[in-house]
Amino acid sequence: MVRVKAFKAIRPNKKYVADIAALPYDTMNVEEAREMARNNENSYLRIDRAEIDLPEGINLESDEVYEKAAENLEDFLKRKIFIEDEKEHIYIYREIMGNIVQTGVVACVSVDETINGKIKKHEHTKPDKVKDRIRHIEHCKANTGTILLTYYKEEKIEDIINKKMQEDAIYDFESDDGVRHTVWILNEEESKLVEKAFEKVGNLYIADGHHRSKAAQEYAIKRRKENPQYTGEEEFNFYLAMIAPKDNLYVMDYNRVVKDIAGCEKEEFIEKIKKNFNVEKSCQKVKPCKKYQYGMYIDGQWYLLEFKNAEKLKGLIERLDVSVLHDYLIEEVLGINTPQKDPRIDFIGGIRGIEEIEKRVDRDMRVGFSLYPTSIEELMEVANMDGIMPAKSTWFEPKVRCGLFLHRL
């Protein structure tokens, strides 16, 4: 069983909800965040990326950034841009992006279940990114981002959700990128039914938000040390999540671009690749349509790569498409051992399209690779064996919008 808990949400005043809702802080750079929030004083990016309200060039790790985030949160509450529910609720959140429908419940989950492995992870976290989110939590005294969790479907939960969605929603709006967002609020009895139904769920899995989850965990551990008489029921022992069944989630490709080809000429580079891949020129952009197929873009030309020895791959992690590209090309040919730390490589979420690969290679990189997406089943299988996937293996869409729910600590 897993524990899912109702909470008193800080959430948008209905008339401002479309202005407030924003993409997660880590899907954009500072310049993009400034542009997204331009002419919108109520954008949640003013809390999640508070540096956009400070002079350009400011040190992003300075206290001023986090103090500004807390100041803006209080301003949103004072101006009644945000309201705070008086009673604890669980919420239903549905996103529709084209023909993709992602529906789940928004509630709090247990830090202890993250520590003991009931909530399973599949990625390493970077200490600097975790520290950033801990400081954001400390200054705002709230979980300010919603983590995406998944699970194997439980029919009782689905029944409650489907019944509630026949009623009027508290929010229903379309964001600038054409995604429709709808939210329903469960009453006390319905919320308790959801809490009870989740007791039949064996595990939850982090789909998107490892750094925010780790930050919530580290913050709770710190608060426990400061409060040795803690009971485990204090709000800092829980963090905010959208929890959707695996069949609702859509995983996109997560592509790579590299600054150089390890001192080789292009022809030599391609010959080295041919050791492990069949290589063919393509007259069109290459978006892989099956496992172990890759696109490569260099010098204005696309190539189709196909891995030669899939039958020799042994373990689950070794059989992942991202692992094959890393092990047999990124590391073996380009000499990049730890992609998450190497400045030579960058990553492009599938929502930006493979055109973004061309743009980056033509502008500031040397070669780019398009990948076939990792499946949600592969992610959950790796997590079940307590394995760790290669960095930047999955890109989920549609993104859970931030600013729709905050959890006060």
VMD Tcl script that draws the C-alpha trace (Angstrom):
set ca {
  {0.00 0.00 0.00}
  {1.05 3.62 -0.51}
  {-0.09 6.68 1.38}
  {-1.78 9.51 -0.50}
  {-2.97 12.48 1.53}
  {-5.37 15.39 1.04}
  {-3.98 18.88 1.65}
  {-5.01 22.55 1.83}
  {-3.90 23.86 -1.54}
  {-2.70 27.33 -2.31}
  {-4.10 27.71 -5.82}
  {-5.13 30.37 -8.35}
  {-8.10 32.65 -8.09}
  {-10.20 31.32 -10.98}
  {-10.11 34.52 -13.02}
  {-6.30 34.53 -13.03}
  {-5.63 30.82 -13.57}
  {-4.64 31.04 -17.26}
  {-2.18 33.86 -16.50}
  {-0.63 32.03 -13.55}
  {-0.08 28.51 -14.93}
  {3.47 28.01 -16.21}
  {5.75 25.29 -17.50}
  {8.17 23.78 -14.94}
  {11.16 25.94 -14.06}
  {13.70 23.53 -15.57}
  {12.19 23.35 -19.07}
  {13.53 26.78 -20.04}
  {16.53 29.05 -19.61}
  {16.42 32.50 -17.98}
  {15.98 34.37 -21.26}
  {13.07 32.14 -22.28}
  {11.47 32.58 -18.84}
  {11.72 36.38 -19.13}
  {10.05 36.28 -22.52}
  {7.28 33.94 -21.35}
  {6.43 36.23 -18.42}
  {6.74 39.48 -20.36}
  {3.63 41.67 -19.91}
  {2.17 39.16 -17.42}
  {2.61 40.28 -13.82}
  {0.74 37.17 -12.63}
  {2.89 34.50 -14.28}
  {3.99 31.82 -11.83}
  {7.47 32.12 -13.30}
  {7.81 35.21 -11.07}
  {7.87 32.74 -8.17}
  {9.44 29.67 -9.78}
  {12.07 31.68 -11.71}
  {12.17 34.83 -9.55}
  {15.45 35.94 -11.14}
  {13.38 37.31 -14.03}
  {12.27 40.12 -11.69}
  {15.86 40.99 -10.83}
  {18.58 42.69 -12.93}
  {20.01 40.66 -15.79}
  {23.27 38.96 -14.93}
  {22.41 38.40 -11.27}
  {24.00 35.34 -9.64}
  {21.24 32.72 -9.83}
  {22.44 31.21 -6.54}
  {22.27 34.47 -4.59}
  {19.93 34.87 -1.63}
  {18.19 37.69 -3.50}
  {16.67 35.23 -5.98}
  {15.05 33.06 -3.29}
  {14.00 36.07 -1.22}
  {12.31 37.50 -4.31}
  {10.47 34.20 -4.85}
  {9.08 34.34 -1.29}
  {8.22 38.03 -1.67}
  {6.33 37.37 -4.92}
  {4.44 34.44 -3.38}
  {3.27 36.65 -0.52}
  {2.34 39.35 -3.03}
  {0.20 36.87 -5.00}
  {-1.61 35.93 -1.77}
  {-2.02 39.54 -0.67}
  {-3.46 40.56 -4.06}
  {-5.71 37.47 -3.97}
  {-4.15 36.18 -7.16}
  {-3.76 33.04 -5.05}
  {-6.35 31.69 -2.63}
  {-5.87 29.01 0.04}
  {-8.37 26.26 0.71}
  {-9.61 26.10 4.30}
  {-10.09 22.32 4.22}
  {-7.96 19.47 2.94}
  {-8.84 18.14 -0.50}
  {-7.56 15.91 -3.26}
  {-7.91 17.29 -6.80}
  {-8.33 15.79 -10.26}
  {-6.18 17.33 -12.98}
  {-6.66 16.52 -16.69}
  {-4.49 17.75 -19.55}
  {-5.43 17.30 -23.20}
  {-2.72 17.80 -25.86}
  {-4.10 16.86 -29.27}
  {-5.24 13.26 -28.92}
  {-3.23 12.71 -25.72}
  {-5.23 12.80 -22.48}
  {-3.34 12.74 -19.17}
  {-5.53 12.51 -16.07}
  {-4.55 11.99 -12.46}
  {-5.09 13.09 -8.90}
  {-3.13 15.86 -7.17}
  {-2.35 15.07 -3.56}
  {0.52 14.81 -1.10}
  {2.72 11.73 -0.79}
  {5.02 10.59 1.99}
  {8.69 11.49 2.31}
  {9.16 8.25 4.27}
  {7.89 6.24 1.32}
  {10.45 8.00 -0.88}
  {13.18 7.07 1.60}
  {12.10 3.43 1.99}
  {11.58 2.84 -1.75}
  {7.79 2.59 -1.90}
  {8.07 5.57 -4.23}
  {10.59 4.35 -6.77}
  {13.12 6.41 -8.70}
  {15.07 5.71 -11.89}
  {17.49 8.68 -12.13}
  {20.46 10.10 -10.28}
  {20.11 13.70 -9.11}
  {22.62 16.53 -9.33}
  {23.47 18.07 -5.92}
  {23.45 21.65 -7.23}
  {19.93 21.31 -8.68}
  {18.66 19.69 -5.47}
  {20.22 22.47 -3.38}
  {18.49 25.08 -5.56}
  {15.05 23.55 -4.96}
  {15.71 23.10 -1.22}
  {16.47 26.82 -0.92}
  {13.32 27.60 -2.90}
  {11.27 25.47 -0.48}
  {12.94 27.04 2.56}
  {12.25 30.61 1.49}
  {8.71 30.01 0.21}
  {7.86 27.60 3.06}
  {5.97 25.52 0.52}
  {6.32 22.80 -2.09}
  {6.22 25.05 -5.12}
  {6.40 22.42 -7.90}
  {4.20 19.42 -8.67}
  {6.06 16.15 -9.25}
  {4.64 13.62 -11.73}
  {4.22 10.11 -10.32}
  {2.76 7.03 -11.97}
  {1.40 3.63 -10.96}
  {-0.29 0.51 -12.26}
  {-3.97 1.30 -12.75}
  {-6.41 0.68 -9.88}
  {-10.04 0.48 -11.02}
  {-11.53 1.98 -7.85}
  {-9.48 5.15 -8.35}
  {-10.52 5.31 -12.00}
  {-14.18 4.99 -11.02}
  {-13.95 7.91 -8.58}
  {-12.17 10.08 -11.16}
  {-14.57 9.29 -14.00}
  {-17.62 9.96 -11.85}
  {-16.25 13.31 -10.62}
  {-15.39 14.49 -14.12}
  {-19.11 14.47 -14.95}
  {-19.48 17.46 -12.60}
  {-18.48 21.11 -13.06}
  {-14.76 21.88 -12.93}
  {-13.12 24.63 -10.87}
  {-10.71 25.44 -13.72}
  {-10.95 24.86 -17.45}
  {-8.60 26.80 -19.71}
  {-6.19 26.47 -22.63}
  {-2.53 27.43 -22.28}
  {-0.54 29.24 -24.97}
  {0.77 25.95 -26.36}
  {-2.75 24.68 -27.03}
  {-2.95 22.27 -24.08}
  {-6.32 22.23 -22.31}
  {-6.17 22.08 -18.50}
  {-9.16 21.09 -16.36}
  {-9.29 20.70 -12.57}
  {-11.97 19.28 -10.26}
  {-11.95 19.48 -6.46}
  {-12.98 16.41 -4.46}
  {-15.04 16.90 -1.31}
  {-13.99 15.41 2.02}
  {-15.78 12.10 1.49}
  {-14.45 11.69 -2.07}
  {-10.93 12.57 -0.94}
  {-11.05 9.90 1.75}
  {-12.24 7.35 -0.81}
  {-9.19 8.14 -2.97}
  {-6.86 7.89 0.03}
  {-8.37 4.49 0.84}
  {-8.19 3.28 -2.77}
  {-4.46 4.02 -2.99}
  {-3.87 1.59 -0.14}
  {-4.29 -1.13 -2.79}
  {-1.50 0.35 -4.95}
  {1.82 -1.40 -4.41}
  {4.24 1.34 -5.49}
  {4.41 4.78 -6.99}
  {7.08 5.67 -9.56}
  {8.69 9.05 -10.16}
  {8.10 9.85 -13.81}
  {9.17 13.51 -13.87}
  {10.63 15.53 -11.00}
  {13.47 13.60 -9.35}
  {15.22 16.79 -8.21}
  {12.07 18.24 -6.65}
  {11.35 14.93 -4.92}
  {14.90 14.71 -3.57}
  {14.72 18.34 -2.41}
  {11.48 17.65 -0.52}
  {13.12 14.63 1.10}
  {16.25 16.55 2.14}
  {14.16 19.45 3.45}
  {12.09 17.05 5.58}
  {15.21 15.39 7.00}
  {16.58 18.81 7.93}
  {13.32 19.81 9.64}
  {13.26 16.54 11.56}
  {16.72 17.20 12.94}
  {15.55 20.64 14.02}
  {12.40 19.13 15.58}
  {13.44 15.84 17.23}
  {9.95 15.43 18.72}
  {8.33 15.36 15.27}
  {5.38 12.97 14.90}
  {5.61 12.26 11.16}
  {2.30 14.02 10.49}
  {3.71 17.53 10.09}
  {3.26 18.93 6.59}
  {7.02 18.90 5.93}
  {6.82 15.09 5.94}
  {4.79 15.19 2.70}
  {5.25 16.67 -0.75}
  {3.08 17.58 -3.69}
  {2.48 15.28 -6.66}
  {0.21 14.61 -9.60}
  {-0.36 10.85 -9.69}
  {-1.49 9.37 -13.01}
  {-1.73 5.72 -14.13}
  {0.97 4.61 -16.53}
  {-1.44 4.20 -19.44}
  {-2.16 7.94 -19.25}
  {1.45 9.02 -19.72}
  {3.10 9.91 -23.00}
  {6.88 9.64 -23.23}
  {8.69 11.51 -26.00}
  {12.21 11.19 -27.33}
  {15.07 12.96 -25.53}
  {17.66 13.88 -28.13}
  {21.36 14.79 -27.98}
  {23.68 17.37 -29.56}
  {27.47 17.38 -29.19}
  {29.96 20.22 -29.63}
  {32.69 18.26 -31.46}
  {33.52 14.89 -32.99}
  {36.60 14.17 -30.88}
  {39.14 15.69 -33.25}
  {38.10 13.55 -36.22}
  {37.28 14.56 -39.74}
  {33.67 13.74 -40.61}
  {34.59 10.78 -42.84}
  {36.77 9.25 -40.12}
  {34.01 9.81 -37.56}
  {31.45 8.02 -39.72}
  {33.83 5.11 -40.30}
  {34.20 4.69 -36.53}
  {30.42 4.65 -36.13}
  {30.14 1.89 -38.74}
  {31.80 -0.54 -36.34}
  {28.52 -0.83 -34.42}
  {25.91 0.81 -36.67}
  {24.72 0.56 -40.23}
  {24.93 4.11 -41.64}
  {22.91 5.44 -44.58}
  {22.44 8.96 -45.91}
  {18.85 10.17 -45.73}
  {17.11 12.64 -48.03}
  {14.81 13.70 -45.17}
  {14.87 14.37 -41.44}
  {15.21 11.15 -39.44}
  {12.73 10.58 -36.63}
  {13.31 6.95 -35.53}
  {10.26 4.70 -35.75}
  {11.58 1.60 -33.95}
  {14.08 0.51 -31.32}
  {17.80 0.75 -32.07}
  {17.21 3.17 -34.91}
  {18.77 6.66 -34.67}
  {18.98 9.81 -36.70}
  {22.28 11.72 -37.01}
  {22.61 15.28 -38.32}
  {25.99 16.72 -39.30}
  {27.10 19.31 -41.87}
  {23.54 19.84 -43.08}
  {23.02 16.13 -43.81}
  {20.82 13.56 -42.04}
  {21.90 9.92 -41.69}
  {19.93 6.88 -40.56}
  {21.81 4.71 -38.06}
  {20.75 1.18 -37.08}
  {22.49 -0.76 -34.32}
  {23.95 -4.02 -35.61}
  {24.07 -6.27 -32.55}
  {20.83 -5.90 -30.60}
  {20.70 -9.66 -29.95}
  {23.93 -9.41 -27.92}
  {22.54 -6.89 -25.43}
  {22.09 -8.54 -22.04}
  {20.53 -6.60 -19.16}
  {17.44 -4.39 -19.13}
  {19.39 -1.14 -18.80}
  {21.88 -2.18 -21.48}
  {18.97 -2.78 -23.88}
  {17.59 0.76 -23.58}
  {17.97 2.85 -26.74}
  {19.65 5.65 -24.79}
  {22.12 3.13 -23.32}
  {23.03 1.74 -26.74}
  {23.67 5.21 -28.16}
  {25.74 6.13 -25.12}
  {27.73 2.90 -24.83}
  {28.48 2.36 -28.51}
  {28.74 5.92 -29.84}
  {28.66 8.76 -27.30}
  {31.23 7.09 -25.04}
  {33.08 4.73 -27.40}
  {33.49 7.15 -30.32}
  {33.11 10.61 -28.77}
  {34.72 9.85 -25.41}
  {31.93 11.30 -23.25}
  {31.70 9.15 -20.11}
  {29.29 11.09 -17.88}
  {26.88 13.03 -20.09}
  {25.10 14.75 -17.18}
  {28.38 16.47 -16.24}
  {30.17 16.91 -19.59}
  {29.85 20.40 -21.14}
  {30.41 18.96 -24.63}
  {26.91 17.46 -24.74}
  {23.43 18.97 -24.43}
  {19.94 17.49 -24.45}
  {16.79 18.46 -26.37}
  {13.31 17.43 -25.22}
  {11.16 15.86 -27.91}
  {8.51 18.58 -27.65}
  {10.93 20.93 -29.42}
  {11.01 18.65 -32.46}
  {13.98 17.31 -34.37}
  {14.13 20.70 -36.11}
  {15.72 21.92 -32.86}
  {18.57 19.45 -33.48}
  {19.21 21.10 -36.85}
  {19.02 24.56 -35.31}
  {21.52 23.77 -32.57}
  {23.97 21.94 -34.82}
  {23.85 24.72 -37.42}
  {24.36 27.34 -34.69}
  {26.67 26.13 -31.93}
  {27.10 22.33 -31.99}
  {28.74 19.84 -34.37}
  {26.52 16.77 -34.48}
  {23.05 15.80 -33.27}
  {21.21 12.53 -32.65}
  {17.48 11.75 -32.64}
  {16.30 8.75 -30.60}
  {13.37 6.39 -30.33}
  {11.51 7.12 -27.06}
  {12.01 5.07 -23.92}
  {8.72 3.39 -22.95}
  {6.95 3.88 -19.63}
  {7.13 0.10 -19.17}
  {10.93 0.18 -19.51}
  {11.10 3.00 -16.95}
  {9.00 1.08 -14.42}
  {10.93 -2.16 -14.98}
  {14.23 -0.36 -14.31}
  {12.76 1.23 -11.17}
  {11.46 -2.16 -9.97}
  {14.99 -3.56 -10.07}
  {16.29 -0.43 -8.27}
  {18.22 0.42 -11.40}
  {19.28 3.84 -12.68}
  {18.64 4.87 -16.27}
  {21.13 6.96 -18.25}
  {20.82 10.71 -17.84}
  {17.99 12.38 -19.78}
  {16.26 9.17 -20.86}
  {12.65 10.38 -20.83}
  {10.70 13.51 -21.73}
  {7.05 13.56 -20.65}
  {4.31 15.60 -22.32}
  {2.11 17.38 -21.62}
  {4.03 18.95 -18.75}
  {2.20 19.34 -15.45}
  {1.70 23.09 -15.09}
  {3.22 24.76 -12.05}
  {1.31 27.35 -10.05}
  {-1.97 25.44 -10.10}
  {-1.20 23.87 -6.69}
  {1.17 24.75 -3.86}
  {1.54 22.87 -0.58}
  {2.26 25.07 2.45}
  {4.81 23.59 4.86}
}
mol new
graphics top color blue
foreach p $ca { graphics top sphere $p radius 0.5 }
foreach p [lrange $ca 0 end-1] q [lrange $ca 1 end] { graphics top cylinder $p $q radius 0.2 }
display resetview
